[in-house]
């Protein structure tokens, strides 16, 4: 799995960072940052759930 983020669509709620902090964080403006573009398979479910939110 490869993870990317569309910062233009990010609303800064932090849900992705709360659900999968190993993969997502927020910058100083509250927008999503991807910490790991290719996370382990064990994180797949959390990453997919974070993407849905």
PDB file with SEQRES, HELIX, SHEET and CRYST1 records, atoms N, CA, C and O in Angstrom:
SEQRES   1 A   53  UNK UNK UNK UNK UNK UNK UNK UNK UNK UNK UNK UNK UNK          
SEQRES   2 A   53  UNK UNK UNK UNK UNK UNK UNK UNK UNK UNK UNK UNK UNK          
SEQRES   3 A   53  UNK UNK UNK UNK UNK UNK UNK UNK UNK UNK UNK UNK UNK          
SEQRES   4 A   53  UNK UNK UNK UNK UNK UNK UNK UNK UNK UNK UNK UNK UNK          
SEQRES   5 A   53  UNK                                                          
HELIX    1 AA1 UNK A   15  UNK A   19  1                                   5    
HELIX    2 AA2 UNK A   41  UNK A   43  5                                   3    
HELIX    3 AA3 UNK A   44  UNK A   52  1                                   9    
SHEET    1 AA1 2 UNK A  24  UNK A  26  0                                        
SHEET    2 AA1 2 UNK A  32  UNK A  34 -1                                        
CRYST1    1.000    1.000    1.000  90.00  90.00  90.00 P 1           1          
ATOM      1  N   UNK A   1       0.843  -1.167   0.000  1.00  0.00           N  
ATOM      2  CA  UNK A   1       0.000   0.000   0.000  1.00  0.00           C  
ATOM      3  C   UNK A   1       0.890   1.234   0.000  1.00  0.00           C  
ATOM      4  O   UNK A   1       1.894   1.293   0.711  1.00  0.00           O  
ATOM      5  N   UNK A   2       0.509   2.214  -0.806  1.00  0.00           N  
ATOM      6  CA  UNK A   2       1.200   3.502  -0.829  1.00  0.00           C  
ATOM      7  C   UNK A   2       0.206   4.574  -0.379  1.00  0.00           C  
ATOM      8  O   UNK A   2      -0.909   4.651  -0.894  1.00  0.00           O  
ATOM      9  N   UNK A   3       0.612   5.385   0.568  1.00  0.00           N  
ATOM     10  CA  UNK A   3      -0.252   6.402   1.156  1.00  0.00           C  
ATOM     11  C   UNK A   3       0.148   7.781   0.653  1.00  0.00           C  
ATOM     12  O   UNK A   3       1.323   8.148   0.680  1.00  0.00           O  
ATOM     13  N   UNK A   4      -0.840   8.539   0.196  1.00  0.00           N  
ATOM     14  CA  UNK A   4      -0.653   9.942  -0.174  1.00  0.00           C  
ATOM     15  C   UNK A   4      -1.773  10.739   0.479  1.00  0.00           C  
ATOM     16  O   UNK A   4      -2.748  10.165   0.963  1.00  0.00           O  
ATOM     17  N   UNK A   5      -1.635  12.046   0.494  1.00  0.00           N  
ATOM     18  CA  UNK A   5      -2.662  12.902   1.077  1.00  0.00           C  
ATOM     19  C   UNK A   5      -2.939  14.072   0.145  1.00  0.00           C  
ATOM     20  O   UNK A   5      -2.023  14.642  -0.448  1.00  0.00           O  
ATOM     21  N   UNK A   6      -4.199  14.417   0.028  1.00  0.00           N  
ATOM     22  CA  UNK A   6      -4.609  15.580  -0.750  1.00  0.00           C  
ATOM     23  C   UNK A   6      -4.838  16.721   0.236  1.00  0.00           C  
ATOM     24  O   UNK A   6      -5.919  16.849   0.811  1.00  0.00           O  
ATOM     25  N   UNK A   7      -3.830  17.530   0.422  1.00  0.00           N  
ATOM     26  CA  UNK A   7      -3.902  18.603   1.422  1.00  0.00           C  
ATOM     27  C   UNK A   7      -4.947  19.662   1.062  1.00  0.00           C  
ATOM     28  O   UNK A   7      -5.401  20.397   1.939  1.00  0.00           O  
ATOM     29  N   UNK A   8      -5.331  19.751  -0.197  1.00  0.00           N  
ATOM     30  CA  UNK A   8      -6.380  20.693  -0.600  1.00  0.00           C  
ATOM     31  C   UNK A   8      -7.752  20.258  -0.086  1.00  0.00           C  
ATOM     32  O   UNK A   8      -8.642  21.091   0.080  1.00  0.00           O  
ATOM     33  N   UNK A   9      -7.926  18.977   0.162  1.00  0.00           N  
ATOM     34  CA  UNK A   9      -9.205  18.462   0.659  1.00  0.00           C  
ATOM     35  C   UNK A   9      -9.215  18.279   2.170  1.00  0.00           C  
ATOM     36  O   UNK A   9     -10.272  18.041   2.755  1.00  0.00           O  
ATOM     37  N   UNK A  10      -8.064  18.386   2.802  1.00  0.00           N  
ATOM     38  CA  UNK A  10      -7.940  18.191   4.245  1.00  0.00           C  
ATOM     39  C   UNK A  10      -8.649  19.329   4.987  1.00  0.00           C  
ATOM     40  O   UNK A  10      -8.455  20.505   4.680  1.00  0.00           O  
ATOM     41  N   UNK A  11      -9.475  18.953   5.970  1.00  0.00           N  
ATOM     42  CA  UNK A  11     -10.176  19.961   6.765  1.00  0.00           C  
ATOM     43  C   UNK A  11      -9.513  20.180   8.125  1.00  0.00           C  
ATOM     44  O   UNK A  11      -9.952  21.026   8.904  1.00  0.00           O  
ATOM     45  N   UNK A  12      -8.463  19.422   8.404  1.00  0.00           N  
ATOM     46  CA  UNK A  12      -7.697  19.631   9.622  1.00  0.00           C  
ATOM     47  C   UNK A  12      -8.341  19.123  10.889  1.00  0.00           C  
ATOM     48  O   UNK A  12      -8.025  19.612  11.973  1.00  0.00           O  
ATOM     49  N   UNK A  13      -9.236  18.155  10.788  1.00  0.00           N  
ATOM     50  CA  UNK A  13      -9.902  17.646  11.986  1.00  0.00           C  
ATOM     51  C   UNK A  13      -9.019  16.711  12.806  1.00  0.00           C  
ATOM     52  O   UNK A  13      -9.291  16.481  13.985  1.00  0.00           O  
ATOM     53  N   UNK A  14      -7.974  16.173  12.200  1.00  0.00           N  
ATOM     54  CA  UNK A  14      -7.038  15.325  12.922  1.00  0.00           C  
ATOM     55  C   UNK A  14      -7.466  13.885  13.100  1.00  0.00           C  
ATOM     56  O   UNK A  14      -6.793  13.124  13.796  1.00  0.00           O  
ATOM     57  N   UNK A  15      -8.571  13.494  12.485  1.00  0.00           N  
ATOM     58  CA  UNK A  15      -9.064  12.126  12.632  1.00  0.00           C  
ATOM     59  C   UNK A  15      -8.057  11.100  12.125  1.00  0.00           C  
ATOM     60  O   UNK A  15      -7.881  10.049  12.742  1.00  0.00           O  
ATOM     61  N   UNK A  16      -7.403  11.391  11.018  1.00  0.00           N  
ATOM     62  CA  UNK A  16      -6.431  10.444  10.467  1.00  0.00           C  
ATOM     63  C   UNK A  16      -5.256  10.266  11.431  1.00  0.00           C  
ATOM     64  O   UNK A  16      -4.792   9.145  11.639  1.00  0.00           O  
ATOM     65  N   UNK A  17      -4.781  11.349  12.010  1.00  0.00           N  
ATOM     66  CA  UNK A  17      -3.657  11.280  12.944  1.00  0.00           C  
ATOM     67  C   UNK A  17      -4.040  10.555  14.231  1.00  0.00           C  
ATOM     68  O   UNK A  17      -3.206   9.880  14.834  1.00  0.00           O  
ATOM     69  N   UNK A  18      -5.283  10.689  14.651  1.00  0.00           N  
ATOM     70  CA  UNK A  18      -5.737   9.984  15.853  1.00  0.00           C  
ATOM     71  C   UNK A  18      -5.893   8.493  15.593  1.00  0.00           C  
ATOM     72  O   UNK A  18      -5.574   7.681  16.462  1.00  0.00           O  
ATOM     73  N   UNK A  19      -6.376   8.119  14.417  1.00  0.00           N  
ATOM     74  CA  UNK A  19      -6.598   6.705  14.099  1.00  0.00           C  
ATOM     75  C   UNK A  19      -5.322   5.972  13.720  1.00  0.00           C  
ATOM     76  O   UNK A  19      -5.187   4.782  14.001  1.00  0.00           O  
ATOM     77  N   UNK A  20      -4.405   6.651  13.099  1.00  0.00           N  
ATOM     78  CA  UNK A  20      -3.181   6.008  12.625  1.00  0.00           C  
ATOM     79  C   UNK A  20      -1.980   6.949  12.797  1.00  0.00           C  
ATOM     80  O   UNK A  20      -1.441   7.461  11.816  1.00  0.00           O  
ATOM     81  N   UNK A  21      -1.569   7.171  14.048  1.00  0.00           N  
ATOM     82  CA  UNK A  21      -0.482   8.125  14.309  1.00  0.00           C  
ATOM     83  C   UNK A  21       0.872   7.670  13.777  1.00  0.00           C  
ATOM     84  O   UNK A  21       1.792   8.479  13.655  1.00  0.00           O  
ATOM     85  N   UNK A  22       1.003   6.387  13.461  1.00  0.00           N  
ATOM     86  CA  UNK A  22       2.246   5.897  12.885  1.00  0.00           C  
ATOM     87  C   UNK A  22       2.406   6.368  11.443  1.00  0.00           C  
ATOM     88  O   UNK A  22       3.519   6.430  10.921  1.00  0.00           O  
ATOM     89  N   UNK A  23       1.279   6.699  10.803  1.00  0.00           N  
ATOM     90  CA  UNK A  23       1.275   7.043   9.383  1.00  0.00           C  
ATOM     91  C   UNK A  23       0.971   8.523   9.142  1.00  0.00           C  
ATOM     92  O   UNK A  23       1.532   9.126   8.227  1.00  0.00           O  
ATOM     93  N   UNK A  24       0.094   9.107   9.947  1.00  0.00           N  
ATOM     94  CA  UNK A  24      -0.351  10.485   9.722  1.00  0.00           C  
ATOM     95  C   UNK A  24      -0.006  11.389  10.893  1.00  0.00           C  
ATOM     96  O   UNK A  24       0.075  10.946  12.038  1.00  0.00           O  
ATOM     97  N   UNK A  25       0.196  12.660  10.586  1.00  0.00           N  
ATOM     98  CA  UNK A  25       0.386  13.709  11.588  1.00  0.00           C  
ATOM     99  C   UNK A  25      -0.226  14.972  11.014  1.00  0.00           C  
ATOM    100  O   UNK A  25      -0.742  14.967   9.897  1.00  0.00           O  
ATOM    101  N   UNK A  26      -0.171  16.049  11.774  1.00  0.00           N  
ATOM    102  CA  UNK A  26      -0.654  17.339  11.306  1.00  0.00           C  
ATOM    103  C   UNK A  26       0.480  18.343  11.387  1.00  0.00           C  
ATOM    104  O   UNK A  26       1.285  18.312  12.318  1.00  0.00           O  
ATOM    105  N   UNK A  27       0.539  19.242  10.399  1.00  0.00           N  
ATOM    106  CA  UNK A  27       1.556  20.284  10.414  1.00  0.00           C  
ATOM    107  C   UNK A  27       1.108  21.435  11.306  1.00  0.00           C  
ATOM    108  O   UNK A  27       0.070  21.339  11.961  1.00  0.00           O  
ATOM    109  N   UNK A  28       1.867  22.508  11.342  1.00  0.00           N  
ATOM    110  CA  UNK A  28       1.551  23.658  12.199  1.00  0.00           C  
ATOM    111  C   UNK A  28       0.228  24.320  11.839  1.00  0.00           C  
ATOM    112  O   UNK A  28      -0.375  24.993  12.675  1.00  0.00           O  
ATOM    113  N   UNK A  29      -0.232  24.135  10.594  1.00  0.00           N  
ATOM    114  CA  UNK A  29      -1.507  24.703  10.159  1.00  0.00           C  
ATOM    115  C   UNK A  29      -2.663  23.722  10.376  1.00  0.00           C  
ATOM    116  O   UNK A  29      -3.811  24.041  10.065  1.00  0.00           O  
ATOM    117  N   UNK A  30      -2.367  22.530  10.907  1.00  0.00           N  
ATOM    118  CA  UNK A  30      -3.410  21.544  11.165  1.00  0.00           C  
ATOM    119  C   UNK A  30      -3.709  20.634   9.990  1.00  0.00           C  
ATOM    120  O   UNK A  30      -4.629  19.819  10.062  1.00  0.00           O  
ATOM    121  N   UNK A  31      -2.948  20.755   8.900  1.00  0.00           N  
ATOM    122  CA  UNK A  31      -3.199  19.930   7.723  1.00  0.00           C  
ATOM    123  C   UNK A  31      -2.405  18.634   7.798  1.00  0.00           C  
ATOM    124  O   UNK A  31      -1.358  18.555   8.440  1.00  0.00           O  
ATOM    125  N   UNK A  32      -2.930  17.635   7.129  1.00  0.00           N  
ATOM    126  CA  UNK A  32      -2.349  16.289   7.166  1.00  0.00           C  
ATOM    127  C   UNK A  32      -0.928  16.247   6.609  1.00  0.00           C  
ATOM    128  O   UNK A  32      -0.597  16.924   5.635  1.00  0.00           O  
ATOM    129  N   UNK A  33      -0.104  15.434   7.257  1.00  0.00           N  
ATOM    130  CA  UNK A  33       1.226  15.093   6.774  1.00  0.00           C  
ATOM    131  C   UNK A  33       1.331  13.576   6.804  1.00  0.00           C  
ATOM    132  O   UNK A  33       0.904  12.938   7.767  1.00  0.00           O  
ATOM    133  N   UNK A  34       1.890  13.009   5.770  1.00  0.00           N  
ATOM    134  CA  UNK A  34       2.096  11.558   5.730  1.00  0.00           C  
ATOM    135  C   UNK A  34       3.497  11.271   6.255  1.00  0.00           C  
ATOM    136  O   UNK A  34       4.488  11.753   5.707  1.00  0.00           O  
ATOM    137  N   UNK A  35       3.564  10.480   7.324  1.00  0.00           N  
ATOM    138  CA  UNK A  35       4.844  10.138   7.929  1.00  0.00           C  
ATOM    139  C   UNK A  35       5.471   8.911   7.287  1.00  0.00           C  
ATOM    140  O   UNK A  35       6.693   8.809   7.180  1.00  0.00           O  
ATOM    141  N   UNK A  36       4.626   7.982   6.861  1.00  0.00           N  
ATOM    142  CA  UNK A  36       5.106   6.734   6.255  1.00  0.00           C  
ATOM    143  C   UNK A  36       4.307   6.465   4.986  1.00  0.00           C  
ATOM    144  O   UNK A  36       3.131   6.107   5.053  1.00  0.00           O  
ATOM    145  N   UNK A  37       4.933   6.634   3.854  1.00  0.00           N  
ATOM    146  CA  UNK A  37       4.237   6.445   2.578  1.00  0.00           C  
ATOM    147  C   UNK A  37       3.959   4.981   2.277  1.00  0.00           C  
ATOM    148  O   UNK A  37       3.033   4.666   1.529  1.00  0.00           O  
ATOM    149  N   UNK A  38       4.750   4.084   2.852  1.00  0.00           N  
ATOM    150  CA  UNK A  38       4.550   2.654   2.637  1.00  0.00           C  
ATOM    151  C   UNK A  38       4.503   1.936   3.982  1.00  0.00           C  
ATOM    152  O   UNK A  38       5.472   1.289   4.379  1.00  0.00           O  
ATOM    153  N   UNK A  39       3.371   2.051   4.682  1.00  0.00           N  
ATOM    154  CA  UNK A  39       3.265   1.438   6.010  1.00  0.00           C  
ATOM    155  C   UNK A  39       3.188  -0.085   5.936  1.00  0.00           C  
ATOM    156  O   UNK A  39       2.856  -0.655   4.897  1.00  0.00           O  
ATOM    157  N   UNK A  40       3.496  -0.720   7.041  1.00  0.00           N  
ATOM    158  CA  UNK A  40       3.412  -2.170   7.157  1.00  0.00           C  
ATOM    159  C   UNK A  40       1.984  -2.644   6.931  1.00  0.00           C  
ATOM    160  O   UNK A  40       1.026  -1.906   7.162  1.00  0.00           O  
ATOM    161  N   UNK A  41       1.860  -3.861   6.485  1.00  0.00           N  
ATOM    162  CA  UNK A  41       0.539  -4.455   6.233  1.00  0.00           C  
ATOM    163  C   UNK A  41      -0.314  -4.473   7.495  1.00  0.00           C  
ATOM    164  O   UNK A  41      -1.540  -4.418   7.407  1.00  0.00           O  
ATOM    165  N   UNK A  42       0.303  -4.548   8.652  1.00  0.00           N  
ATOM    166  CA  UNK A  42      -0.433  -4.577   9.921  1.00  0.00           C  
ATOM    167  C   UNK A  42      -1.199  -3.275  10.164  1.00  0.00           C  
ATOM    168  O   UNK A  42      -2.154  -3.257  10.940  1.00  0.00           O  
ATOM    169  N   UNK A  43      -0.792  -2.199   9.516  1.00  0.00           N  
ATOM    170  CA  UNK A  43      -1.446  -0.895   9.693  1.00  0.00           C  
ATOM    171  C   UNK A  43      -2.533  -0.632   8.659  1.00  0.00           C  
ATOM    172  O   UNK A  43      -3.216   0.391   8.719  1.00  0.00           O  
ATOM    173  N   UNK A  44      -2.694  -1.540   7.724  1.00  0.00           N  
ATOM    174  CA  UNK A  44      -3.614  -1.334   6.602  1.00  0.00           C  
ATOM    175  C   UNK A  44      -5.032  -0.962   7.040  1.00  0.00           C  
ATOM    176  O   UNK A  44      -5.597   0.008   6.536  1.00  0.00           O  
ATOM    177  N   UNK A  45      -5.601  -1.709   7.955  1.00  0.00           N  
ATOM    178  CA  UNK A  45      -6.979  -1.455   8.382  1.00  0.00           C  
ATOM    179  C   UNK A  45      -7.134  -0.060   8.983  1.00  0.00           C  
ATOM    180  O   UNK A  45      -8.097   0.641   8.673  1.00  0.00           O  
ATOM    181  N   UNK A  46      -6.202   0.349   9.835  1.00  0.00           N  
ATOM    182  CA  UNK A  46      -6.263   1.682  10.445  1.00  0.00           C  
ATOM    183  C   UNK A  46      -6.110   2.781   9.396  1.00  0.00           C  
ATOM    184  O   UNK A  46      -6.788   3.806   9.467  1.00  0.00           O  
ATOM    185  N   UNK A  47      -5.225   2.573   8.425  1.00  0.00           N  
ATOM    186  CA  UNK A  47      -5.008   3.570   7.368  1.00  0.00           C  
ATOM    187  C   UNK A  47      -6.262   3.717   6.516  1.00  0.00           C  
ATOM    188  O   UNK A  47      -6.656   4.836   6.187  1.00  0.00           O  
ATOM    189  N   UNK A  48      -6.888   2.616   6.158  1.00  0.00           N  
ATOM    190  CA  UNK A  48      -8.099   2.673   5.351  1.00  0.00           C  
ATOM    191  C   UNK A  48      -9.242   3.358   6.113  1.00  0.00           C  
ATOM    192  O   UNK A  48     -10.003   4.135   5.535  1.00  0.00           O  
ATOM    193  N   UNK A  49      -9.354   3.070   7.387  1.00  0.00           N  
ATOM    194  CA  UNK A  49     -10.390   3.712   8.209  1.00  0.00           C  
ATOM    195  C   UNK A  49     -10.130   5.224   8.304  1.00  0.00           C  
ATOM    196  O   UNK A  49     -11.057   6.029   8.217  1.00  0.00           O  
ATOM    197  N   UNK A  50      -8.859   5.595   8.483  1.00  0.00           N  
ATOM    198  CA  UNK A  50      -8.490   7.019   8.556  1.00  0.00           C  
ATOM    199  C   UNK A  50      -8.814   7.715   7.231  1.00  0.00           C  
ATOM    200  O   UNK A  50      -9.294   8.849   7.230  1.00  0.00           O  
ATOM    201  N   UNK A  51      -8.559   7.054   6.122  1.00  0.00           N  
ATOM    202  CA  UNK A  51      -8.857   7.641   4.804  1.00  0.00           C  
ATOM    203  C   UNK A  51     -10.350   7.854   4.607  1.00  0.00           C  
ATOM    204  O   UNK A  51     -10.760   8.827   3.974  1.00  0.00           O  
ATOM    205  N   UNK A  52     -11.159   6.958   5.139  1.00  0.00           N  
ATOM    206  CA  UNK A  52     -12.605   7.111   5.018  1.00  0.00           C  
ATOM    207  C   UNK A  52     -13.113   8.335   5.774  1.00  0.00           C  
ATOM    208  O   UNK A  52     -14.098   8.954   5.373  1.00  0.00           O  
ATOM    209  N   UNK A  53     -12.448   8.675   6.853  1.00  0.00           N  
ATOM    210  CA  UNK A  53     -12.889   9.840   7.635  1.00  0.00           C  
ATOM    211  C   UNK A  53     -12.407  11.125   7.031  1.00  0.00           C  
ATOM    212  O   UNK A  53     -12.688  12.200   7.562  1.00  0.00           O  
TER     213      UNK A  53                                                      
END                                                                             
